Amino acid sequence: MLSAKNTARFILTSVPLLLFLSLLMACYINARIVHKGIVKAVILFPMVIPVSTTTLFCRLLFDDAGMMNGTIRAFGGDPIRWMDSGYVFWVLVLLYIWKNIGFCVILWCAAMDAIPKEIYETAKLDGAGFFTRMGRIILPILSASAFIIVLLLVLNSFKVFRESYMLTGNYPHRSIYMTQNVFNNWFQSFSVEKMAAGAVIVALVLAAFVMMLQKRLMMRLDER
């Protein structure tokens, strides 16, 4: 139960945050940045960094003797046990966002590039501001792309056990004890029956989630 609750909490926290931040970045890049190719290459850089390197960097930042605690001590504060408290959940969310935000921005930018420029120009001539264009033009057109992005982000969130394991080991803090840790423990004890049953349950949950998203998307497209 704890693993399912933490997995749901992680998805419901990290995916909306990542969607919102990446969409803002994509809008800014499309509207303000001239050399978009260079910017896109830079923001994709975290994806090519190995997981072991990113987790090592996080440990350098958030370890008991890391840079964050060093800064806190320098200002006279008490150090925080980032890896052994509920703060590790937000460290994991931050790491997940940093690793995946470039990928999301590229997908948003590709979808925005497919929107005819005449639509933007007509809306500006009619006096539509940024938020009006976002709510009435961009978001409705990007609904199909949003479906793909949300689906990929949810699937990627189930791979976060690598970062969780490398950050805190086989038995992490209870706030990041997720479904993947349960499977890892079952694998070590060779509980094949439990792993098979758990895999079927996870597959059914993901299938139901995909069908729900697809139904929602079809309803939005029918309304248009």
N, C-alpha and C positions, 0 to 999 in steps of 0.2 A: 504493500500500500504506500509506504514511504517513497519507494522508487518511482511509482506511477505519479504520485503527487508532485514530486520534485521535477520529473520530466515535463509534466504539464505546466508547472510554474515556469520552468526555463523557457519552454516554447512560447507561452503567452507573454513573457516579459521580453525576450530577446527578438523574436520575429517582428512584432509591431514596431519596436524601437528601430530595428534595422531597416524596415520598410520606410519609416518616416524620414530617418536621417539620409538614407540613400536617395530617396526621391527629392529631398531638398538639394542635395549635392548635384544630382543630375539636372535639375532645373537651373541651378546657378551656372553649371558648366555650359549648358546649352545657350543660356542667355548672355553670359558675361565673358566666357573664356574664348580666346581667339585660337590658340594652338591646342585644340582639344585632344589631338592624338597623343601629345606628350603627357598631358594631365592624366589621360586614361591609362597610359602605360605605367605611370607612377603609382596610381591608386590600386593597380592590379598587383603591385609588388608583394604585398603580404601573402597573396595566394601561392607564390612560388617558394616562399620560405618554408623549410621543413617544420613540422609540428614540434619536433624536439628543440629547434632553435627558438621558436616563439615561446614555448613553455619555459625554457631556460631564461629568456629575457624577462618573463613575468616573475620568475623566482628572484631574479636580481632586483626587481622593483619591489616586490611584496613579501620577501622573506623577512624573518624576524630581524635579521641584520642587513636588510636591503636598503635601497635608496629612499623609499618612502619613509620608512622608520627613521633613517638617518636625517631626513629633512625635518620630521616631526621633533626629533630630539634637539636639532639645532635651534628650533623655536621654543624649546622648553616644555614640549608636550610629552605625554606618555606614549611609548610605542604601542602599536596595535598588532595583535596576532592575526594577520590577514588570513593565513592558511588554516588556522585552527578555530575559526569562528564563522559566523554567518556572512562575514565580508567576502569569504572565498566565493560565494555564489555570484556576487557582483564582479569579482575578478574574472570569473569564467564567462560571464555575460560580455564583459568588455573585450575579452580575448576573442570570443566568437564574433562579435560585431567587427572588430578590427580585421579579422581574417576574411570576412565575407562581404564587407561593404563595397569593395572595389568591383567585385563580381556583380553585385546588384546595381551599382551605378552604371556599369556598361550595358546591362540589359535595359534599364530605364532609358538611357540615352539612345540606344538603338530603336526603342519603341517611339520615342519622341521624334527622332529623325524621320520616321515614316509618316508623321502627321503633316499634311500639306501646309506650306507656309501661308497660303491664302487665308486659311482659317484664322491664324494668329493675326494677320493684318486686318481682316474684316472685324475681328473682335476689338482690336485697338481703335479702329475708326469709329466703332460704336460706343467707345468710352469704357470698355470693360477693363477693370484693374487686374492685378496679378491674381488675387484670390478668386475673382469671378472667373477668369480664364482657367484657373486650376480646377475649380469645382464644376464648371459647366462644359469645359472643352477637354482639358487634358485627362483628368481622371476617368471620365466615361469612356474615352477612346482607349485608354491604357488598361481597361479592366481585363482584357484577354491576357495581356502581358503580366499583369499583377497576379493572375491565377498561376502562371508558370513560375513566377518568382517566389510566391508563397509556398508552392509545392516543393520547390528545390530547397528553400530555407528550412522547411520542416524536416525534410529528409536529411539535410546536413546537420540539423540539431541532434539527430540520433547518432551522429559520429563524434560528438563532443566528448565521448568517453576517453578518447586518446589524450586530450588536453587534461581532463579530470584525473586520469591515472598518472600522467607525468607530473602534474602539479602536486598531488597529495598521496599518491600510492594506491594500493588495492582497497583500502578502507578509508575513504575520504570523510570529511566532515558531513554530518547528516544532511546539511542543506544542499549538497551536490551528490548525494547518493542516489543515482538514477538507475534506470532500467538496465543500462549497459553493465553497471557494476554487479547487478544481480546475475546476469548471464555469465559474467566473468567468474563469479564464485561458483556457479553451477558447473561451468566448464572445468574448473580446478578439481571439483569433487566428482567429475564424470557423471553428473546427474542428467543423463541423456533424455529421460522422460520429461523432466522439468523444462529442459531447454527446448524440446520439441513443442511442448504445450505453450511455453512462453512465446516462442517464435510465431506460432499460429495466432495467438492473441494479438501480438504486435502487428502482424500482417492484416488482421481483420480491422484493427483500429485505424491503421493507415489507409486501408481501402475505403472504410466508411468516411474518413476525413476527405479523401480525394473526391469521392462521389458527392459529398456535401458541397465542396468547393465548386465542382463542375456544375451541379444543379443551380447553385447560386449564380454562377457566371451565365448559364443559359437563360435564367430568368432576367438578368440584367440586359442581355442582348435582345431578348424578346420585347422588353419594355422600350428599347430604342427603335 
